[in-house]
């Protein structure tokens, strides 16, 4: 067993309503939490809603869910403080804290 965290999947909160305009779009309401499963350079990312429906969404309608960041940091802290390894967990925690700090606050 070990620490398994996917930093590829990120949670965002919808800032405004978006109505799907074409096939493949994912409509959503303001305040809805979406999980990003794939990013693209054109500004439309593949997302999944809480019901498991997937589609592409415009990133201009989304804001990072900072509570998800806090949850991940807490999860890593709990893992680090309960594991028997003495070197790897602190390194993992420092790397994750650095990643999330840079990602969410810059």
Secondary structure as UniProt FT lines:
FT   STRAND          10..14
FT   TURN            23..24
FT   TURN            30..31
FT   STRAND          33..38
FT   TURN            41..42
FT   STRAND          44..48
FT   TURN            50..51
FT   STRAND          54..58
FT   HELIX           59..61
FT   STRAND          62..64
FT   HELIX           66..82
FT   HELIX           88..105
//
